């Protein structure tokens, strides 16, 4: 099971790897974004489909050391970094809003109107791109913090709004987390 949050953006322009990595540094998060962590292949430009964001504190491991662990495909060492709470992750999937809404009932936005920020809801309804940001339900504190920071960073970069479907609420990035 996963914990999912969504970022709805009116801009058709996708957030890039460099933009997101720089935005996460504002939250003191070292990060890298991978198409496939098993092969240590990073994304080069825009976040267009599925990718994984890894984060770590400065004192735990350097970027070069992490890349070495991933390139060696050393799953035991990588998994130990997760178990020790030194490495966090979240997954991002970006899709056209039209494709995203096809997976839901036509009343997707009307299900809990009494709790929804109506201005943020109006923005979400006009979305062109939707980012799904997820972690596993048994996530670490580091992964939870990263997931929140990624949502806020994407929303800030794209002037989007965040949905917490577990709470049935929409938020501006400055109101959330």
Protein Blocks (a to p, Z undefined) as FASTA:
>chain_A
ZZddddddfblbdcdfklmmmmmmmnopacdddfblklopacfbbcfbbcddddddfklo
cfklmmmmmmnopaklmmmmmmnopaccdddddddfklmmmmpcfklmmmmmmlpcfklm
mmmmmpfbdcdddddfkbcfklmmmmmmmmmmmmmmnopacddfknopacdfklgZZ
